[in-house]
């Protein structure tokens, strides 16, 4: 291989690393927009949920409590989960939990299943939140963008509201 060919190969690999590094940052911003959308949608959908399941305002709080409990489990168990699975697999698990929960929310006619799925939603959101924060602060070039990333949560929430 010539020196020019080697230089081109090195340049391509550096460009790929740059793309992958920035792709992670862009994905993190998108994830926070998505979390904002998901969490704000519950408030918008609350009247429909109350009517569809014939609930009182007291009973519907179980959905909020289940989500909070999942989030707390994610935050308290983050180091163990991240150490066991690795950050990438943990984020994949979190995305799967979030997706599964949203499918259950959209299709279930059973209130108990919806409440149980709320734990999965909280767990998924908690792992995504903490996992992306961990990813961002590990990368010195992206650490200064963490405030803007959290602002994306607000963009998602405002979009839904």
ABEGO torsion letter per residue (X at the ends): XBAAAAAAAAAAAAAAAAAAAAAAAAAAAAAAAAAAAAAAAAAAAAAAAAAAAGBBAAAAAAAAAAAAAAAAAAAAAAAAAAAAAEAAAAAAAAAAAAAAAAAAAAABABAAAAAAAAAAAAAAAAAAAAAAAAAAAABAAAAAAAAAAAAAAAAAAAAAX
